[in-house]
Every structure is written in C-alpha cells, then in structure tokens.
Amino acid sequence: MHRSRLAAVSLALALAVPAFAQQPTEPPAAVQVPEILVSATRIESTLATSPDSITVVTREEIDNLQARTVADVLDTVPGVSVSRSGQPGAQTSVFLRGANSGQTLVLVDGVRANNAFGGRFDFANLTVDNVERIEVVRGPQSTRYGSDALGGVINVVTRKSATATTGAALVEIGGNDSTRTRATVTAVQGALSLSAEGGTFDTDNERPNSQYHTAGGSLGATWQAGRRLEVALTGSYRESQAGTPDDEFTNDPNDLTRTETSLATLLVHGVPADWWDVRLSLATGHERMRFSGPEPNPPYFSGDEEAETVADSQQVDLQNVFTINPANRLFLGLSHDRMPTEYSTTGPFFAAELDETLTATAVSAQYDWSPSKSFTASLGGRVDDFSSFGTHATWRAGGRYTLAAAGTILRANAGTGFRAPTVADLFFPGSANPDLDPEESLGWDVGVEQPLAGGRLQVGATWFRNDFDNLIQWSSAAQRMENVAEARTDGLETFLQWLPTASLSVSGSYTWLATAEDRTTGERLLRRPEHSGSVAATYRFPRWVQLDTSLRFSGSAPDKNFTTFPAEDVENDGFVKWDLGLTVTPHPRVSLVARVENLLDEEYEEAYGYPALGRVFWGGATVRF
C-alpha cells in the first residue's frame, strides 16, 4: 500500500469532516431512524427487530455513491470483498465472510440467480439501473434458500410498482471513450401500474482488446386487484460483449466473451385473512455465455477455441406466513427448481459436450417469537431433495435483545449451510464425479449495535466464524473432483453511520478477516485481504449542490500466478481507491453530475495480472419529466 497516499487521504478526510460540520446548518435534536423492511429473511422484519446480521443499501445511498454496478455498491458493505479480474466487463466475484463466490447466493427479487453450471454469479454485468435496494444477509442462510447460501445471501430488489406517471433520461461521458445512457418511464392507470427501463454502457478500457459493451432493460406491471390481492409481472434482458485479453502477461489480441441473460417472474401476493399472508412466485431464467478464442491464442499459440454454456432455470416458490398473534409468526415454504444445462467446447486439444438437468425440491419452516418490543427469537429448519445426491437438512437459530434504556441491540445467530455439487462438478468430462456429496458449513455470529447522540450516530460490531467441510476440489490421486477439503473463516465486521448536521452524512465500514484458512494446506485462502473497509460522505450545500466522496481501502491478499507451472504464490498489494462526485440541480427536472473515479490514480490489482483502471473523469446530465 502507498503509505504516503493513505496518509494524505486520511488527513484530507480528517480536515474535511470538521469543516463541513462547522457549516451554519444546525444538527437536529434527534433523528428518527426509518423502519427499513427486509424481505430476504422470509418473515418480513425491520433492521432494528431482526436477529440477523443485515445491511440494506437504499436507492438514495446508491445514487450518492454514483455507482454503476451492484459490485460497486457491495464494496461498501461490511464482510464483503469484491474481486474483479481487471477492468469493467471482466469477471467479478464476491466473497462474503471469506466464503468463495460459489458459496454466496445471489437473488433478484427473491429468485435464485446463481449459474447452475458452475454455481457462481458473475457481477460484471449487473447494473444498478433498476435497483430499489440491496439486502445483504450475512451468515449461513440455507434454511431459508437452500444451496449456495453458506456465506450469506445478497438480494437485489428491483423497482416494481409506481405511484405516478414519471420519466427520466440520463447521459454520461467519461474517459477511455466511455458512455452510459439510461431511460425510465412509469405510468399509473387506476389499479394498474407500469414501468419500463433501459440502458447501455460502452467503454474501450485501458488495455488492448478489453473493450466492453452492455445493453439491457426491464418491464414491469403490477395490478392491485383489491385490498387483499396483488399480481406483479416483471421481465428483464441484458446482452454483453467483452474483449478478453486474459492477464497482462498474455494480452490475447482477439478473444471475446458474449453473455445473454433474461429473467421473467410472476408474483401473486394474497392476504386471504388478516392472519395469513401468501406469496406464489413463478420464475424462468436463461443465461448463455459464448467464448470465442481464434488464433494466435498466446502463450501456447494453439488453434481456434470455442465454448458455449447455456444455463436455464425454472423456479416455483410458495411461502405462507401465519400471524398467530402479534408475538408469534410462522413461515411454511415449498419450492421446486429445475435446472437444465448445456455445455460444448471445441479446440485443438480438447472437445466435449454435455446436456444435463438437475432438480431440487424443498420444504422449510421458520418460527419467530417476539413477546415484547425488546426481544425476538427465530428458529428454522429445511430439507432439500436433489436429483443428484438425495436429501440434505439444515437449521438456524437467532436472537435479538434491545436494552430499552440505552437502545443497545444485542444479536446472536447460528446455523448450517450447504452447496450442492454443480453440473460441472458432477458431469464435466475429464473431472466428473457423479458420487459427490454437498459442501457443508457451520457458522455463528454475535454482535452489538449502539445508537448515540440522539440517534445521529449509529455504530456496530459483529464477530463471526464459519467452518466449511466436504469442500469439492480436484484430487490428483483420484484424477477427478472429490470432497477432500476443509476451510475456516472468522473475523470482525464493524460499521458507522453519522449525521452530524442536517446537511452532512458520513458512513464507514471495516472488516478484519482474521482467519481465512484452507485447513487442508494451512495456507490463506486466495484473494481474501485481512483488512478492508470504506468511508463515504455526502454534503448537501444550500439550494442545489451536493458533494459526494467515497474511499475504499484493502490490505494485501495472497494470489497465484497461473501463467507458470506449477502456479507460483504471489501477493496482491494493498490499495486505496478514492472517488469524488458532484451533483448540481439547477432545476427540479435537471441534474448535472461530475465525478472522478480513482482520484489518486492508484495502480492496483484485485486479481494478479489484471490491472484495474487508473484515474477516470465522468460528466453527464439527468432530465426528469
């Protein structure tokens, strides 16, 4: 890490915050914290009353960050580490509490989004254009959502219903021949509300053959069929194309990756009785990824290579919440997933095809007990039945107690998680093992939150631990995938939210990943920094000017140089990335924006051999009607 730059940044922030705070705007005597509802916990709850360790990023906070992708937002969340294989459009993985990217479940409006072929979700193409909020629930969540939720769940909630007829258009231009466009329209006609959104992003990036293009949109319709019934239909489509130069030691001149994703969801939400809330979700998803690798293909200079993966999903999810009385609520759920997958590849040394379908059916239950406003306890269980390996059961328990006098919130949670073997694990030619068992985890956490200064300051800390068993890895002895590995992660997550004046807001997070150990080898898990965190501040000047700044820092992390054989151990240096944004709103219908990304022009890599972008300037405008 460049210590001089870190010192300069720290000094600038130390001077800036008091300077802002000395503005004439008086702080409010007390702040009434809004009750933010969380849907990813199955039984809807607020942040203050839930036992879980949760972060919710609202649309306002997303706008203040001037973020383009969901991954950019997740960089600010405690316990989350983002690893990008280079510049915009490159593969982007998220590690939650040290769990790998295949052990973190991603939901879009409660619908599973992880790829059924490899079990992972690539955040490179997931923009914030139509996002209402992002919910991050840390710790094992397989009792609620089944496979892949060992480290936790990231639920991306999109905008659905509208309350008025509105519209907006955005255009931004930036360095590296970059452009971003976005348009939204909403309309309301009686009990029917409609929404449409679309956007594009294009950039040449800085490296040869790293150009990136993505375009997509979504449609939504919600019908309020009386007081007790709501029907919502949503659909989205996105196509992306990214030059794929590989690492900076390879610099392939013409490899290309194309991706298409679509998702359609029908949600029927009914309240048959005051004590019964029922939701039925029907969803179908499609993902197609095509890799084209024509000659010369350095460093081996082999012939042409082609690969295509098609991963579909059809999901049915039924959830019932019974309110026995205000203190007792019961969740009963039933779900079924069908996951057909196709894969084909051709090349000078290897060719293969597969066409397989996995199915999974699950029943689950959760009981929440809140005998008073100060206490909540939750207990849940789930049984999943997979076509590939049979049944697997999970459990979780949690509790929350609030000390009324001081407002201190105490939380504790424990539970189990699992990851089912993927299609690639079970059937990929040359490494297939149809007898694999699921990966398993046991995790727990204890935490405390404390409001101060009349609610203007909120601080919190959580200690967590996860033990992973039966991890699926390549076995050189068996010459196939086997359940042979174990891992452990533990550490401390902290956060701060501060409203020193009505015009200034400051937030921060710090994660100490004390242990991230491959217990088979004794080595630290790759690309997991021990120290990471972020600081963000927003200052609203009188009238129509707003200044936003955010700083992300990461310590060094181990990695591998995969261009050598065998791959040698390397280390990615720590870094500081500082962004600065300005919004000017001269008219209620017009906003002008300017920002600088990586203000310090820091040179860093989140994955070895894949340099991130240097300093980039952006400017643009939004028009509303």
Residue pairs with C-beta under 8 A, 6 or more apart in sequence:
1 553
1 555
1 556
1 573
1 574
1 575
1 576
2 575
2 576
2 602
5 576
5 600
5 602
6 553
6 576
9 551
9 576
9 578
9 600
13 535
13 537
13 551
16 537
16 549
17 500
17 504
17 506
17 537
20 500
20 501
20 503
20 504
20 537
20 539
21 500
21 501
21 504
23 501
23 503
23 504
25 501
25 502
25 503
26 501
26 502
27 456
27 499
27 500
27 501
27 502
28 454
28 456
28 499
28 502
29 454
30 454
30 455
30 456
31 454
31 455
31 456
31 499
32 455
33 48
33 451
33 455
33 458
35 46
35 47
35 48
36 46
36 47
36 56
36 58
36 133
37 44
37 45
37 46
38 44
38 45
38 46
38 47
38 50
38 52
38 54
38 56
38 135
38 137
39 110
39 135
39 155
39 157
40 54
40 107
40 110
40 135
40 137
40 141
40 144
40 153
40 155
41 50
41 52
41 54
41 137
41 144
42 144
42 319
42 321
42 331
42 333
42 364
42 366
43 321
43 329
43 331
43 366
43 368
43 378
44 321
45 368
45 376
47 54
47 56
48 402
48 409
49 370
49 373
49 376
49 400
50 376
50 400
51 376
51 377
51 378
51 398
51 399
51 400
51 411
51 412
51 413
52 137
52 138
52 139
52 398
52 411
52 413
53 79
53 137
53 138
53 139
53 411
53 413
53 445
53 447
53 462
53 464
53 493
54 135
54 136
54 137
54 138
55 77
55 78
55 135
55 136
55 138
55 495
56 133
56 134
56 135
56 136
57 73
57 76
57 77
57 133
57 134
57 136
58 133
59 131
59 132
59 133
61 73
61 507
62 73
62 128
62 131
62 134
64 536
64 538
64 546
64 548
65 72
65 73
65 76
65 536
65 548
65 550
65 579
65 581
66 548
66 579
66 581
66 593
66 595
66 618
67 73
67 128
68 88
68 127
68 128
68 180
68 201
69 88
69 92
69 123
69 124
69 126
69 127
69 128
70 123
70 126
70 127
70 128
70 131
70 134
70 154
70 156
71 82
71 84
71 92
71 94
71 123
71 124
71 126
72 128
73 128
73 134
74 80
74 82
74 94
74 123
74 134
74 136
74 154
75 82
75 534
75 552
76 507
76 509
76 534
76 536
76 550
76 552
77 136
77 509
78 138
78 462
78 493
78 494
78 495
78 509
78 510
78 511
79 96
79 97
79 136
79 138
79 152
79 462
79 464
79 493
79 511
80 94
80 95
80 96
80 136
80 511
81 94
81 95
81 98
81 511
81 513
81 527
81 528
81 529
81 532
81 554
82 92
82 93
82 94
82 95
82 123
82 606
83 92
83 93
83 94
83 95
83 527
83 606
83 607
84 90
84 91
84 92
84 124
84 606
84 607
84 610
84 612
85 91
85 92
85 606
85 607
85 610
86 205
86 207
86 210
86 245
86 607
86 610
86 611
86 612
87 203
87 205
87 206
87 207
87 210
87 212
87 610
87 611
87 612
87 613
88 124
88 201
88 203
88 205
88 212
88 613
89 124
89 125
89 203
89 205
89 210
89 212
89 214
89 240
89 242
89 243
90 124
90 210
90 242
90 610
91 122
91 124
92 122
92 123
92 124
93 100
93 101
93 120
93 122
93 123
93 527
94 101
94 104
94 121
94 123
94 154
95 101
95 104
95 151
95 527
95 528
96 103
96 104
96 136
96 138
96 151
96 152
96 154
97 138
97 139
97 151
97 152
97 443
97 464
97 466
97 489
97 491
97 513
98 151
98 466
98 487
98 489
98 491
98 513
98 515
98 516
98 525
98 528
99 150
99 151
99 152
99 441
99 466
99 468
99 489
100 151
100 525
101 120
101 121
102 114
102 118
102 119
102 120
102 148
102 419
102 422
103 148
103 150
103 151
103 417
103 419
103 439
103 441
103 468
104 121
104 148
104 149
104 150
104 151
104 152
104 153
104 154
105 112
105 114
105 141
105 145
105 147
105 148
105 149
105 152
105 153
105 154
106 112
106 113
106 114
106 121
106 123
106 153
106 154
106 156
107 113
107 145
107 153
107 154
107 155
107 156
108 155
108 156
108 158
108 263
109 155
109 156
109 157
109 158
109 160
109 234
109 265
109 267
110 155
110 281
110 317
111 263
111 265
111 281
111 283
111 285
111 315
111 317
112 145
112 148
112 285
112 313
112 315
112 337
113 121
113 156
113 263
113 285
114 120
114 121
114 148
115 121
115 122
115 287
115 309
115 311
116 311
116 312
116 313
116 339
116 341
116 358
116 422
116 423
117 309
117 311
117 341
117 343
117 422
117 423
117 424
118 422
118 423
118 424
119 147
119 148
119 419
119 420
119 422
119 424
119 425
122 259
124 240
124 242
125 214
125 216
125 238
125 240
125 259
125 261
126 156
127 199
127 201
127 214
127 216
129 182
129 184
129 197
129 199
129 216
130 158
130 159
130 184
130 197
130 218
130 236
131 156
131 157
131 158
131 159
132 157
132 158
132 159
132 160
133 157
134 154
134 155
134 156
134 157
135 153
135 154
135 155
135 157
136 152
136 153
136 154
136 155
137 152
137 153
137 155
138 151
138 152
138 445
138 462
138 464
138 493
139 151
139 152
139 413
139 415
139 443
139 444
139 445
139 464
139 466
140 149
140 150
140 151
140 152
140 394
140 396
140 415
140 416
140 417
140 441
140 442
140 443
140 466
141 149
141 152
141 153
141 396
141 415
141 417
142 148
142 149
142 150
142 382
142 384
142 394
142 415
142 416
142 417
142 418
143 364
143 366
143 380
143 381
143 382
143 394
143 395
143 396
143 415
143 416
144 153
144 364
144 366
144 380
144 382
144 396
145 153
146 335
146 337
146 360
146 362
146 382
146 384
147 360
147 384
147 386
147 418
147 419
147 420
147 438
148 419
148 420
149 417
150 417
150 418
150 419
150 439
150 441
150 443
150 466
150 468
151 417
151 466
158 218
158 220
158 234
158 236
159 195
159 197
159 220
160 195
160 220
160 222
160 232
160 234
161 193
161 195
161 220
161 222
161 224
161 232
162 186
162 187
162 188
162 193
162 194
162 195
163 188
163 193
164 186
164 188
165 186
165 187
165 188
166 184
166 185
166 186
166 624
166 625
167 183
167 184
167 185
167 186
167 624
167 625
168 182
168 183
168 184
168 622
168 623
168 624
168 625
169 181
169 182
169 183
169 184
169 622
169 623
170 180
170 181
170 182
170 183
170 199
170 620
170 621
170 622
170 623
171 179
171 180
171 181
171 620
171 621
172 179
172 180
172 181
172 593
172 618
172 619
172 620
173 179
173 618
173 619
173 620
174 180
174 203
174 616
174 617
174 618
174 619
175 615
175 616
175 617
175 618
176 203
176 204
176 205
176 206
176 613
176 616
177 202
177 203
177 204
178 201
178 202
178 203
178 204
178 616
178 618
179 200
179 201
179 202
179 203
180 199
180 200
180 201
180 202
180 620
181 199
181 200
182 197
182 198
182 199
182 200
183 197
183 198
183 199
184 195
184 196
184 197
185 195
185 196
185 197
186 193
186 194
186 195
186 196
187 193
187 194
187 195
188 194
191 223
191 224
191 225
192 221
192 222
192 223
192 224
193 221
193 222
193 224
194 219
194 220
194 221
195 218
195 219
195 220
195 221
196 217
196 218
196 219
196 220
197 217
197 218
198 215
198 216
198 217
198 218
199 215
199 216
199 217
200 213
200 214
200 215
201 212
201 213
201 214
201 215
202 211
202 212
202 213
202 214
203 211
203 212
204 210
204 211
205 211
205 212
205 243
205 613
206 611
206 613
206 614
207 245
207 248
207 251
207 611
208 245
208 251
208 253
209 243
209 244
209 245
209 251
209 252
209 253
209 254
209 255
210 242
210 243
210 245
211 242
211 243
212 240
212 241
212 242
212 243
213 240
213 241
213 242
214 238
214 239
214 240
214 241
215 238
215 239
215 240
216 236
216 237
216 238
216 239
217 236
217 237
217 238
218 234
218 235
218 236
218 237
219 234
219 235
219 236
220 232
220 233
220 234
220 235
221 232
221 233
221 234
222 230
222 231
222 232
222 233
223 230
223 231
223 232
224 230
225 231
227 271
228 270
228 271
228 272
229 268
229 269
229 270
229 271
230 268
230 269
230 270
231 266
231 267
231 268
231 269
232 265
232 266
232 267
232 269
233 264
233 265
233 266
233 267
234 263
234 264
234 265
234 267
235 262
235 263
235 264
235 265
236 261
236 262
236 263
236 264
237 260
237 261
237 262
238 259
238 260
238 261
238 262
239 258
239 259
239 260
240 258
240 259
240 260
241 256
241 257
241 258
241 259
242 256
242 257
242 259
243 255
243 256
244 252
244 255
244 256
244 257
244 291
244 293
245 251
245 252
245 253
245 255
246 252
246 255
247 562
247 563
247 608
247 609
247 610
248 609
248 610
248 611
249 299
249 563
249 609
250 298
250 299
250 563
251 298
252 293
252 297
252 298
253 296
254 294
255 291
255 292
255 293
255 294
255 297
256 291
256 292
257 289
257 290
257 291
257 292
258 289
258 290
258 292
259 287
259 288
259 289
259 290
260 286
260 287
260 288
260 289
261 285
261 286
261 287
261 288
262 285
262 286
263 283
263 284
263 285
263 286
264 283
264 284
264 285
265 281
265 282
265 283
266 281
266 282
266 283
267 279
267 280
267 281
268 279
268 280
268 281
269 277
269 278
269 279
270 277
270 278
270 279
271 277
271 278
272 278
274 323
275 322
275 323
275 324
276 320
276 321
276 322
276 323
277 320
277 321
277 322
277 323
278 318
278 319
278 320
278 321
279 317
279 318
279 319
280 316
280 317
280 318
281 315
281 316
281 317
281 318
282 315
282 316
283 313
283 314
283 315
283 316
283 317
284 312
284 313
284 314
284 315
285 312
285 313
285 314
285 315
286 310
286 311
286 312
286 313
287 309
287 310
287 311
287 312
288 308
288 309
288 310
289 308
289 309
290 306
290 307
290 308
291 305
291 306
291 307
291 308
292 305
292 306
293 304
293 305
293 306
293 307
293 347
294 304
294 305
295 301
295 302
295 303
295 304
297 303
297 304
297 305
299 563
302 347
302 348
302 349
303 347
303 348
304 346
304 347
304 348
305 345
305 346
305 347
305 348
306 345
306 346
306 347
307 343
307 344
307 345
307 346
308 342
308 343
308 344
308 345
309 341
309 342
309 343
310 341
310 342
310 343
311 339
311 341
311 423
312 339
312 340
312 341
313 337
313 338
313 339
314 337
314 338
315 335
315 336
315 337
315 338
316 335
316 336
316 337
317 333
317 334
317 335
318 333
318 334
318 335
319 331
319 332
319 333
320 331
320 332
320 333
321 329
321 330
321 331
322 329
322 330
322 331
322 332
323 329
324 330
326 370
327 369
327 370
327 371
327 372
328 367
328 368
328 369
328 370
329 367
329 368
329 370
330 365
330 366
330 367
330 368
331 364
331 365
331 366
331 367
331 368
331 380
332 363
332 364
332 365
333 362
333 363
333 364
333 365
333 382
334 361
334 362
334 363
334 364
335 360
335 361
335 362
335 364
336 359
336 360
336 361
336 362
337 359
337 360
337 361
338 357
338 358
338 359
339 357
339 358
339 359
339 360
339 423
340 355
340 356
340 357
341 354
341 355
341 356
341 357
341 358
341 423
342 353
342 354
342 355
343 352
343 353
343 354
343 355
343 423
343 424
343 428
344 352
344 353
344 354
345 351
345 352
345 353
350 430
352 428
352 429
352 430
354 423
354 427
354 428
354 429
356 423
356 426
356 427
357 387
358 386
358 387
358 388
358 420
358 423
359 386
359 387
360 384
360 385
360 386
360 387
360 420
361 384
361 385
362 382
362 383
362 384
362 385
363 382
363 383
364 380
364 381
364 382
364 383
365 380
365 381
365 382
366 378
366 379
366 380
367 378
367 379
367 380
368 376
368 377
368 378
369 376
369 377
369 378
370 376
370 377
373 402
374 401
374 402
374 403
374 404
375 399
375 400
375 401
375 402
376 399
376 400
377 397
377 398
377 399
377 400
378 396
378 397
378 398
378 399
379 395
379 396
379 397
380 395
380 396
380 397
380 415
381 393
381 394
381 395
381 396
382 393
382 394
382 395
383 391
383 392
383 393
384 391
384 392
384 393
384 394
384 418
384 420
385 391
386 392
386 420
386 438
388 420
388 421
388 426
388 434
388 436
389 420
389 421
389 436
389 437
389 438
392 418
392 420
392 438
394 415
394 416
394 417
394 418
395 415
395 416
396 413
396 414
396 415
396 416
397 413
397 414
397 415
398 411
398 412
398 413
398 414
398 415
399 411
399 412
399 413
400 409
400 410
400 411
401 409
401 410
402 408
402 409
402 410
403 409
403 410
406 450
407 450
407 451
408 448
408 449
408 450
409 448
409 449
409 450
409 460
410 447
410 448
411 445
411 446
411 447
411 448
411 449
411 462
412 444
412 445
412 446
412 447
413 444
413 445
414 442
414 443
414 444
414 445
415 442
415 443
415 444
416 440
416 441
416 442
416 443
417 440
417 441
417 443
418 438
418 439
418 440
418 441
419 438
419 439
420 438
421 433
421 436
421 437
421 438
421 472
421 481
425 432
425 433
425 436
425 472
425 481
426 432
426 433
426 434
426 436
427 434
431 474
431 479
431 480
431 481
432 480
432 481
433 478
433 480
433 481
433 482
436 472
436 481
436 482
436 483
437 470
437 483
438 470
439 468
439 469
439 470
439 471
439 472
439 483
440 468
440 469
440 470
441 466
441 467
441 468
441 469
442 466
442 467
443 464
443 465
443 466
443 467
444 464
444 465
445 462
445 463
445 464
445 465
446 462
446 463
447 460
447 461
447 462
447 463
447 493
448 460
448 461
448 462
449 458
449 459
449 460
450 458
450 459
450 460
451 457
451 458
452 458
452 459
456 498
456 499
456 500
457 496
457 497
457 498
457 499
458 495
458 496
458 497
458 498
459 494
459 495
459 496
459 497
460 494
460 495
461 492
461 493
461 494
462 492
462 493
462 494
463 490
463 491
463 492
464 489
464 490
464 491
464 492
464 493
465 488
465 489
465 490
466 488
466 489
466 490
467 486
467 487
467 488
468 486
468 487
468 488
468 489
469 486
470 483
471 483
471 484
471 485
471 486
471 487
472 481
472 482
472 483
472 485
473 481
473 482
473 484
473 485
474 480
474 481
474 482
475 481
475 482
475 484
484 520
485 518
485 519
485 520
486 518
486 519
486 520
487 516
487 517
487 518
487 519
487 520
487 525
488 515
488 516
488 517
488 519
489 513
489 515
489 516
489 517
489 525
489 528
490 514
490 515
491 511
491 512
491 513
491 514
491 515
491 516
492 511
492 512
492 514
493 509
493 510
493 511
494 509
494 510
494 511
495 507
495 508
495 509
495 510
496 506
496 507
496 508
496 509
497 505
497 506
497 507
498 505
498 506
498 507
499 505
499 506
500 506
503 539
503 540
503 541
504 537
504 538
504 539
504 540
505 537
505 538
506 535
506 536
506 537
507 535
507 536
507 537
508 533
508 534
508 535
508 536
509 533
509 534
510 531
510 532
510 533
511 531
511 532
511 533
512 530
512 531
513 528
513 529
513 530
513 531
513 532
514 530
516 524
516 525
516 528
516 530
517 523
517 524
517 525
518 524
518 525
523 558
524 558
525 558
526 557
526 558
526 559
526 560
527 557
527 558
527 559
527 572
527 606
527 607
528 557
528 558
529 554
529 555
529 556
529 557
529 574
530 555
530 556
530 557
531 553
531 554
531 555
531 574
532 552
532 553
532 554
532 555
533 552
533 553
534 550
534 551
534 552
534 553
535 550
535 551
536 548
536 549
536 550
536 551
537 548
537 549
537 550
538 546
538 547
538 548
539 546
539 547
540 546
541 547
544 584
544 585
544 586
545 582
545 583
545 584
545 585
546 582
546 583
546 584
546 585
547 580
547 581
547 582
548 580
548 581
548 582
548 583
548 595
549 578
549 579
549 580
549 581
550 578
550 579
551 576
551 577
551 578
551 579
552 576
552 577
553 574
553 575
553 576
553 577
554 574
554 575
554 606
555 574
556 571
556 572
556 573
556 574
557 571
557 572
558 569
558 570
558 571
558 572
559 570
559 571
559 572
559 607
559 608
560 567
560 568
560 569
560 570
560 608
561 567
561 568
561 569
561 570
561 608
561 609
562 608
562 609
563 609
570 608
572 604
572 605
572 606
572 607
572 608
573 604
573 605
574 604
575 602
575 604
576 600
576 602
577 597
577 598
577 600
577 602
577 604
577 612
578 598
578 599
578 600
578 602
579 595
579 596
579 597
579 598
579 599
580 595
580 596
580 599
581 593
581 594
581 595
581 596
582 593
582 594
582 595
583 591
583 592
583 593
584 591
584 592
584 593
585 591
585 592
586 592
588 624
589 623
589 624
589 625
590 621
590 622
590 623
590 624
591 621
591 622
591 624
592 619
592 620
592 621
593 618
593 619
593 620
593 621
593 622
594 617
594 618
594 619
594 620
595 617
595 618
595 619
596 615
596 616
596 617
596 618
597 613
597 615
597 616
597 618
598 612
598 613
598 614
598 615
598 616
599 615
600 615
601 614
601 615
602 614
603 611
603 612
603 614
604 611
604 612
605 611
605 612
606 612
